[in-house]
Amino acid sequence: MMAELQAGMQRSTMFTVLLHHATASKAGMNVTDAQCVNALTLDGPQTPGRLAELMGITTGGAITAVIDRLEKAGYVKRTRDPDDRRRVIVELVPENVARFGEYFEPIARVFRERIESYTDEQIAVLLDWIRSNNAAMPGVIEQVRNLP
């Protein structure tokens, strides 16, 4: 069962990556840009440095180019931190991000259909697993980034 679960997770990850490529492409973005939108959706406004760290790209030109593209497309805006005017905060433009979110409706629909057949106890197990898996992933990503 462990081998089947591992293979299933590998396939699920593959499909998730392909889904993100498809949705980003539909929205006229690359995957890194789309994941920045995703990060801002999940965690709210962030500094360019935090977005760069999360995406694993440089804090100089690379994240600036991402934010420039997203701003030009109308997905984000730059504002000044009210507590420190030297700091820039990147935040979503909700009405434009809603258009991007429409590309995820098919997966949301399938998720709702699948989860309806599960009991509360089964959902609790899934929730426990996804919480612990998500908590481990930043460390795993860091380990992979540090491999030779």
LUMFITOR-769435 format. One line per 10 residues: for each residue x, y, z of N, C-alpha, C, O. Coordinates in Angstrom, 1 decimal. Layout:
X,Y,Z,X,Y,Z,X,Y,Z,X,Y,Z  ...
This chain:
0.8,-1.2,0.0,0.0,0.0,0.0,0.9,1.3,0.0,0.5,2.3,-0.6  2.0,1.2,0.7,2.9,2.4,0.7,3.4,2.7,-0.7,3.4,3.9,-1.0  3.8,1.7,-1.4,4.3,2.0,-2.8,3.2,2.6,-3.6,3.4,3.5,-4.4  2.0,2.1,-3.5,0.8,2.6,-4.3,0.5,4.0,-3.9,0.2,4.9,-4.7  0.6,4.3,-2.5,0.3,5.7,-2.1,1.4,6.6,-2.6,1.1,7.7,-3.0  2.7,6.2,-2.5,3.8,7.0,-3.1,3.6,7.3,-4.5,3.8,8.4,-5.0  3.3,6.3,-5.3,3.1,6.5,-6.7,1.9,7.4,-7.0,1.9,8.2,-7.9  0.8,7.2,-6.2,-0.4,8.1,-6.3,-0.1,9.5,-6.0,-0.5,10.4,-6.7  0.8,9.7,-5.0,1.1,11.1,-4.7,2.0,11.7,-5.8,1.9,12.9,-6.1  2.9,10.9,-6.3,3.8,11.4,-7.4,2.9,11.8,-8.6,3.1,12.8,-9.3
1.9,10.9,-8.9,1.0,11.3,-10.1,0.2,12.5,-9.7,0.0,13.4,-10.6  -0.3,12.6,-8.5,-1.1,13.8,-8.1,-0.3,15.1,-8.2,-0.8,16.1,-8.7  1.0,15.0,-7.8,1.9,16.1,-8.0,2.1,16.5,-9.4,2.1,17.7,-9.8  2.3,15.5,-10.3,2.4,15.7,-11.7,1.2,16.5,-12.2,1.3,17.5,-13.0  0.0,16.0,-11.9,-1.2,16.6,-12.4,-1.4,18.0,-11.8,-1.9,18.9,-12.6  -1.0,18.2,-10.6,-1.0,19.6,-10.0,-0.1,20.6,-10.8,-0.5,21.7,-11.1  1.1,20.1,-11.1,2.0,21.0,-11.9,1.4,21.2,-13.2,1.5,22.4,-13.7  0.9,20.2,-13.9,0.3,20.4,-15.2,-0.9,21.3,-15.2,-1.1,22.2,-16.0  -1.7,21.2,-14.1,-2.9,22.1,-13.9,-2.4,23.5,-13.8,-3.0,24.5,-14.3  -1.3,23.8,-13.0,-0.9,25.1,-12.8,-0.3,25.7,-14.1,-0.4,26.9,-14.3
0.4,24.9,-14.9,0.8,25.3,-16.2,-0.3,25.7,-17.1,-0.3,26.8,-17.7  -1.4,24.9,-17.1,-2.6,25.2,-17.9,-3.3,26.5,-17.5,-3.6,27.3,-18.3  -3.5,26.6,-16.2,-4.2,27.8,-15.7,-3.3,29.1,-15.9,-3.9,30.1,-16.3  -2.0,29.0,-15.7,-1.2,30.1,-15.9,-1.2,30.5,-17.3,-1.3,31.7,-17.7  -1.1,29.5,-18.2,-1.1,29.8,-19.7,-2.4,30.5,-20.1,-2.4,31.4,-20.8  -3.5,30.0,-19.6,-4.8,30.6,-19.9,-4.9,32.0,-19.5,-5.5,32.9,-20.2  -4.2,32.3,-18.4,-4.3,33.7,-17.8,-3.1,34.6,-18.4,-3.0,35.8,-18.1  -2.3,34.0,-19.3,-1.3,34.8,-20.0,-0.1,35.0,-19.0,0.6,36.0,-19.2  0.1,34.1,-18.1,1.2,34.2,-17.2,2.1,33.0,-17.3,1.8,32.0,-17.9  3.3,33.1,-16.6,4.1,31.9,-16.4,3.7,31.3,-15.0,3.0,32.0,-14.2
4.3,30.1,-14.7,3.9,29.5,-13.5,4.4,30.3,-12.2,3.7,30.3,-11.2  5.6,30.8,-12.3,6.1,31.6,-11.1,5.2,32.8,-10.9,4.8,33.1,-9.7  4.8,33.5,-11.9,3.9,34.6,-11.7,2.5,34.2,-11.1,2.0,34.8,-10.2  2.0,33.1,-11.6,0.8,32.5,-11.1,0.9,32.1,-9.6,0.0,32.3,-8.9  2.0,31.5,-9.3,2.2,31.1,-7.9,2.4,32.3,-7.0,2.0,32.2,-5.8  2.9,33.4,-7.5,2.9,34.7,-6.7,1.5,35.1,-6.4,1.2,35.5,-5.3  0.6,35.1,-7.4,-0.8,35.4,-7.2,-1.4,34.5,-6.2,-2.1,34.9,-5.3  -1.1,33.2,-6.3,-1.6,32.2,-5.3,-1.1,32.5,-3.9,-1.9,32.4,-3.0  0.2,32.8,-3.8,0.7,33.1,-2.4,0.0,34.4,-1.8,-0.3,34.4,-0.6  -0.2,35.4,-2.7,-0.9,36.6,-2.2,-2.3,36.3,-1.8,-2.9,36.9,-0.9
-3.0,35.4,-2.6,-4.3,35.0,-2.3,-4.4,34.3,-0.9,-5.3,34.5,-0.1  -3.5,33.4,-0.7,-3.5,32.6,0.5,-3.0,33.4,1.8,-3.6,33.2,2.8  -2.0,34.2,1.6,-1.4,34.8,2.8,-1.5,36.3,2.8,-1.1,37.0,3.8  -2.2,36.9,1.8,-2.4,38.4,1.9,-1.1,39.1,1.4,-0.2,38.5,0.9  -1.2,40.5,1.5,-0.1,41.3,0.9,1.2,40.9,1.5,1.3,40.6,2.7  2.3,41.1,0.7,3.6,40.7,1.1,4.6,41.6,0.5,4.4,42.3,-0.5  5.8,41.6,1.1,6.9,42.4,0.5,7.5,41.6,-0.7,7.3,40.4,-0.7  8.1,42.3,-1.6,8.8,41.6,-2.7,9.8,40.6,-2.2,10.0,39.5,-2.8  10.5,40.9,-1.1,11.5,40.0,-0.5,10.9,38.7,-0.1,11.5,37.6,-0.3  9.8,38.8,0.6,9.1,37.5,1.0,8.6,36.7,-0.2,8.7,35.5,-0.2
8.1,37.4,-1.2,7.6,36.6,-2.4,8.8,36.0,-3.1,8.8,34.8,-3.5  9.9,36.7,-3.1,11.2,36.1,-3.8,11.6,34.9,-3.0,12.0,33.9,-3.6  11.6,35.0,-1.7,12.0,33.9,-0.8,11.1,32.7,-1.1,11.6,31.5,-1.2  9.8,32.9,-1.1,8.9,31.8,-1.3,9.1,31.1,-2.6,9.0,29.9,-2.7  9.3,31.9,-3.7,9.4,31.4,-5.0,10.8,30.9,-5.3,11.0,30.2,-6.3  11.8,31.2,-4.5,13.1,30.7,-4.7,13.8,31.4,-5.8,14.6,30.9,-6.5  13.5,32.7,-5.9,14.2,33.6,-6.9,14.9,34.7,-6.2,14.7,35.0,-5.0  15.7,35.5,-6.9,16.5,36.5,-6.3,15.6,37.7,-6.0,14.6,38.0,-6.6  16.1,38.4,-4.9,15.3,39.6,-4.5,15.5,40.8,-5.3,14.8,41.8,-5.2  16.5,40.8,-6.2,16.7,41.9,-7.1,15.8,41.9,-8.3,14.6,42.1,-8.3
16.5,41.7,-9.5,15.8,41.8,-10.7,14.7,40.8,-11.0,13.7,41.1,-11.6  14.9,39.5,-10.5,13.9,38.5,-10.8,12.6,38.8,-10.2,11.6,38.7,-10.9  12.5,39.1,-8.9,11.2,39.4,-8.3,10.6,40.7,-8.9,9.4,40.8,-9.0  11.5,41.6,-9.1,11.0,42.9,-9.7,10.3,42.6,-11.1,9.3,43.2,-11.4  10.9,41.8,-11.9,10.3,41.5,-13.2,9.0,40.8,-13.0,8.0,41.1,-13.8  8.9,39.9,-12.1,7.6,39.2,-11.8,6.5,40.2,-11.4,5.4,40.2,-12.0  6.9,41.0,-10.4,5.9,42.0,-10.0,5.5,43.0,-11.1,4.4,43.4,-11.2  6.5,43.4,-11.9,6.2,44.3,-13.0,5.2,43.7,-14.0,4.3,44.3,-14.4  5.4,42.4,-14.3,4.5,41.7,-15.2,3.1,41.6,-14.6,2.1,41.8,-15.3  3.0,41.2,-13.3,1.7,41.1,-12.7,1.0,42.5,-12.5,-0.2,42.5,-12.7
1.8,43.5,-12.3,1.2,44.8,-12.2,0.7,45.3,-13.6,-0.4,45.8,-13.7  1.5,45.1,-14.6,1.1,45.4,-16.0,-0.2,44.7,-16.4,-1.0,45.3,-17.1  -0.3,43.4,-16.0,-1.5,42.6,-16.3,-2.7,43.0,-15.4,-3.8,42.5,-15.6  -2.5,43.8,-14.4,-3.5,44.2,-13.5,-3.8,43.3,-12.3,-4.9,43.5,-11.7  -3.0,42.3,-12.1,-3.2,41.4,-11.0,-2.8,41.9,-9.6,-3.4,41.6,-8.6  -1.8,42.8,-9.6,-1.3,43.3,-8.3,-1.0,44.8,-8.4,-1.0,45.4,-9.5  -0.8,45.4,-7.3,-0.4,46.8,-7.2,0.6,46.9,-6.1,0.6,46.1,-5.1  1.5,47.8,-6.2,2.5,48.1,-5.2,2.0,49.3,-4.4,1.4,50.3,-4.9  2.1,49.1,-3.1,1.8,50.2,-2.1,2.9,50.4,-1.2,3.8,49.5,-1.0  2.9,51.5,-0.5,3.9,51.7,0.6,3.4,51.2,1.9,2.2,51.4,2.2
4.3,50.6,2.7,4.0,50.2,4.0,3.7,51.4,4.8,4.5,52.3,4.9  2.5,51.5,5.4,2.1,52.7,6.2,3.1,52.9,7.4,3.2,54.0,7.9  3.7,51.8,7.9,4.5,51.9,9.1,6.0,52.2,8.7,6.8,52.7,9.5  6.4,51.9,7.5,7.7,52.2,7.0,7.6,52.5,5.5,7.6,51.6,4.7  7.6,53.8,5.2,7.4,54.3,3.8,8.5,53.8,2.9,8.3,53.9,1.7  9.6,53.3,3.4,10.6,52.8,2.5,10.3,51.4,2.0,10.8,51.0,0.9  9.4,50.7,2.7,9.0,49.4,2.3,7.9,49.3,1.3,6.9,50.1,1.4  8.0,48.5,0.3,6.9,48.3,-0.7,6.2,47.0,-0.3,6.8,46.0,0.1  4.9,47.1,-0.4,4.0,45.9,-0.2,3.3,45.6,-1.5,2.8,46.5,-2.2  3.3,44.3,-1.9,2.6,43.9,-3.1,1.2,43.3,-2.6,1.2,42.4,-1.8
0.2,43.8,-3.2,-1.2,43.3,-2.9,-2.0,43.1,-4.2,-1.7,43.6,-5.2  -2.9,42.2,-4.0,-3.8,41.8,-5.2,-4.8,42.9,-5.5,-5.1,43.7,-4.7  -5.2,42.9,-6.8,-6.3,43.7,-7.3,-7.4,42.7,-7.4,-7.5,42.0,-8.4  -8.3,42.6,-6.4,-9.3,41.5,-6.3,-10.1,41.3,-7.5,-10.3,40.1,-7.9  -10.6,42.3,-8.1,-11.5,42.1,-9.3,-10.8,41.4,-10.5,-11.4,40.7,-11.2  -9.5,41.7,-10.6,-8.8,41.1,-11.7,-8.3,39.7,-11.3,-8.3,38.8,-12.2  -8.0,39.4,-10.1,-7.6,38.1,-9.7,-8.8,37.1,-9.7,-8.7,35.9,-10.0  -10.0,37.7,-9.6,-11.2,36.8,-9.7,-11.3,36.2,-11.1,-11.8,35.1,-11.2  -10.9,36.9,-12.1,-10.9,36.3,-13.5,-9.9,35.1,-13.5,-10.3,34.1,-14.1  -8.8,35.3,-12.9,-7.8,34.2,-12.9,-8.4,33.0,-12.1,-8.2,31.8,-12.5
-9.1,33.3,-11.0,-9.7,32.2,-10.2,-10.7,31.4,-10.9,-10.9,30.2,-10.6  -11.3,32.0,-12.0,-12.3,31.2,-12.8,-11.7,30.0,-13.5,-12.4,29.0,-13.7  -10.4,30.1,-13.7,-9.7,28.9,-14.4,-9.6,27.7,-13.4,-9.3,26.6,-13.9  -9.8,28.0,-12.1,-9.7,26.9,-11.1,-11.1,26.3,-10.8,-11.2,25.4,-10.0  -12.1,26.8,-11.4,-13.5,26.3,-11.1,-13.6,24.8,-11.5,-14.2,24.1,-10.7  -13.1,24.3,-12.6,-13.2,22.9,-12.8,-12.6,22.0,-11.7,-13.2,21.0,-11.3  -11.4,22.4,-11.2,-10.8,21.6,-10.1,-11.6,21.8,-8.8,-11.8,20.8,-8.1  -12.2,22.9,-8.6,-13.0,23.2,-7.4,-14.2,22.3,-7.4,-14.7,21.7,-6.4  -14.8,22.2,-8.6,-16.1,21.5,-8.8,-15.8,20.0,-8.6,-16.5,19.3,-7.8  -14.7,19.5,-9.2,-14.3,18.1,-9.0,-14.0,17.8,-7.5,-14.4,16.7,-7.0
-13.3,18.7,-6.9,-13.0,18.5,-5.4,-14.3,18.4,-4.6,-14.4,17.5,-3.8  -15.2,19.3,-4.9,-16.5,19.3,-4.1,-17.2,18.0,-4.4,-17.8,17.4,-3.4  -17.3,17.5,-5.6,-17.9,16.3,-5.9,-17.3,15.1,-5.2,-18.0,14.2,-4.7  -16.0,15.1,-5.2,-15.3,14.0,-4.5,-15.4,14.0,-3.0,-15.7,12.9,-2.4  -15.3,15.1,-2.4,-15.3,15.2,-1.0,-16.7,15.0,-0.4,-16.9,14.6,0.8  -17.8,15.2,-1.2,-19.2,15.0,-0.7,-19.4,13.6,-0.2,-20.3,13.3,0.6  -18.7,12.6,-0.8,-18.9,11.2,-0.4,-18.1,10.8,0.8,-18.3,9.6,1.3  -17.4,11.6,1.4,-16.5,11.3,2.6,-17.3,11.7,3.9,-18.0,12.7,3.9  -17.0,10.9,4.9,-17.6,11.2,6.2,-16.8,12.3,6.9,-15.7,12.6,6.4  -17.3,12.9,7.9,-16.5,13.9,8.7,-15.2,13.3,9.2,-14.2,14.0,9.2
-15.3,12.1,9.7,-14.1,11.4,10.2,-13.0,11.2,9.1,-11.8,11.5,9.3  -13.5,10.9,7.9,-12.5,10.7,6.8,-11.9,12.1,6.4,-10.7,12.2,6.1  -12.8,13.1,6.4,-12.3,14.4,6.1,-11.3,14.9,7.1,-10.3,15.6,6.8  -11.5,14.6,8.4,-10.6,14.9,9.5,-9.3,14.3,9.2,-8.2,14.9,9.5  -9.2,13.0,8.8,-7.9,12.4,8.5,-7.2,13.1,7.3,-6.0,13.3,7.4  -8.0,13.4,6.3,-7.4,14.1,5.2,-6.8,15.4,5.6,-5.8,15.8,5.2  -7.6,16.1,6.4,-7.2,17.5,6.9,-5.9,17.4,7.7,-5.0,18.2,7.6  -5.9,16.4,8.6,-4.7,16.2,9.4,-3.5,15.9,8.5,-2.4,16.5,8.7  -3.7,15.1,7.5,-2.6,14.7,6.6,-2.1,16.0,5.8,-0.9,16.2,5.7  -3.0,16.7,5.3,-2.6,17.9,4.4,-2.0,19.0,5.3,-1.0,19.6,4.8
-2.4,19.1,6.5,-1.8,20.1,7.4,-0.4,19.7,7.7,0.5,20.5,7.6  -0.1,18.4,8.1,1.2,18.0,8.4,2.1,18.0,7.1,3.3,18.4,7.2  1.5,17.6,6.0,2.3,17.7,4.7,2.7,19.1,4.4,3.8,19.3,4.0  1.7,20.0,4.5,2.0,21.4,4.1,3.1,22.0,5.1,3.9,22.8,4.7  3.0,21.6,6.4,4.0,22.1,7.3,5.4,21.6,7.0,6.4,22.3,7.3  5.5,20.4,6.4,6.8,19.8,6.1,7.4,20.4,4.8,8.6,20.4,4.7  6.5,20.8,3.9,7.0,21.2,2.5,8.0,22.3,2.5,9.0,22.2,1.7  7.9,23.4,3.2,8.9,24.4,3.1,10.3,23.9,3.4,11.3,24.2,2.7  10.4,23.0,4.4,11.7,22.4,4.7,12.2,21.5,3.6,13.4,21.4,3.3  11.3,20.7,3.1,11.6,19.8,1.9,12.1,20.6,0.7,13.1,20.3,0.1
11.4,21.7,0.4,11.8,22.5,-0.7,13.2,23.1,-0.4,14.0,23.2,-1.3  13.5,23.6,0.8,14.8,24.1,1.1,15.9,23.0,1.0,16.9,23.3,0.5  15.6,21.8,1.4,16.5,20.7,1.2,16.8,20.5,-0.2,18.0,20.3,-0.6  15.8,20.5,-1.1,16.0,20.3,-2.5,16.8,21.4,-3.1,17.7,21.2,-3.9  16.5,22.6,-2.7,17.3,23.8,-3.2,18.7,23.7,-2.8,19.6,24.3,-3.5  19.0,23.1,-1.7,20.4,23.0,-1.2,21.2,21.8,-1.7,22.4,21.7,-1.4  20.5,21.0,-2.5,21.2,19.8,-3.0,22.3,20.3,-4.1,22.1,21.3,-4.7  23.4,19.5,-4.2,24.4,19.9,-5.2,23.9,19.7,-6.6,24.6,20.0,-7.6
